[in-house]
Amino acid sequence: MTATDLHVLTALPHTAAILLHGALRTEGIAAELARDGLAVVYGFDGGGFSTQVMVPGHEVERARQVLSDLDSGP
């Protein structure tokens, strides 16, 4: 999977992005996280420094469904 194959699904605070990443991987969706270098060094976790959750283009719709299911709760 190359960077050009990936599409940003959403951007979240880092901890929430990790949880979503795990949920996507559990559903068999190859997700990747991208975090700004300054965010890592200085611990920024909001606004423009949110962690991007990226998925392959052909998995975007499935990934949106997983995100929707998580947002709606149990």
C-alpha positions as CSV (number, residue, x, y, z in Angstrom):
1,M,0.0,0.0,0.0
2,T,1.5,3.3,-1.0
3,A,0.7,6.8,0.3
4,T,-1.1,7.6,-2.9
5,D,-3.5,4.7,-2.3
6,L,-4.6,6.1,1.1
7,H,-7.5,8.4,1.8
8,V,-8.0,10.4,5.0
9,L,-11.0,9.0,6.8
10,T,-10.9,11.5,9.7
11,A,-8.6,13.3,12.0
12,L,-9.0,12.8,15.8
13,P,-7.1,13.3,19.0
14,H,-4.3,10.7,19.1
15,T,-5.9,8.3,21.7
16,A,-9.2,8.3,19.8
17,A,-7.4,7.7,16.5
18,I,-5.6,4.7,18.0
19,L,-9.0,3.2,19.1
20,L,-10.5,3.7,15.7
21,H,-7.4,2.2,14.0
22,G,-7.9,-0.9,16.2
23,A,-11.6,-1.1,15.2
24,L,-10.8,-0.8,11.6
25,R,-8.0,-3.4,11.8
26,T,-10.5,-5.8,13.6
27,E,-12.8,-5.4,10.6
28,G,-10.0,-6.3,8.2
29,I,-9.4,-2.8,7.0
30,A,-5.8,-1.9,6.6
31,A,-5.6,1.5,8.3
32,E,-2.7,3.8,8.9
33,L,-2.1,6.7,11.3
34,A,-0.3,9.9,10.4
35,R,0.8,12.4,13.0
36,D,2.5,15.7,12.6
37,G,6.1,15.6,13.8
38,L,5.6,18.7,16.0
39,A,2.6,17.0,17.7
40,V,4.9,14.0,18.6
41,V,7.7,16.2,19.9
42,Y,5.6,18.7,21.9
43,G,2.6,16.6,22.7
44,F,0.1,18.6,20.7
45,D,-3.2,16.7,20.2
46,G,-5.8,18.9,18.8
47,G,-6.7,21.3,16.0
48,G,-4.2,21.1,13.1
49,F,-2.2,18.6,15.1
50,S,-4.8,15.8,15.3
51,T,-3.8,12.3,14.1
52,Q,-5.1,11.4,10.7
53,V,-6.7,8.0,10.2
54,M,-6.1,6.8,6.6
55,V,-7.5,3.9,4.7
56,P,-7.1,2.5,1.2
57,G,-9.5,4.1,-1.3
58,H,-11.4,0.9,-2.0
59,E,-12.1,0.5,1.8
60,V,-13.4,4.1,2.4
61,E,-17.1,3.2,2.5
62,R,-16.6,0.2,4.8
63,A,-14.4,2.4,7.0
64,R,-17.0,5.1,7.2
65,Q,-19.5,2.5,8.3
66,V,-17.2,1.4,11.1
67,L,-16.7,5.0,12.2
68,S,-20.5,5.6,12.1
69,D,-21.1,2.5,14.2
70,L,-18.6,3.7,16.8
71,D,-20.1,7.2,16.9
72,S,-23.6,5.8,17.5
73,G,-22.5,3.8,20.5
74,P,-23.5,0.3,21.7
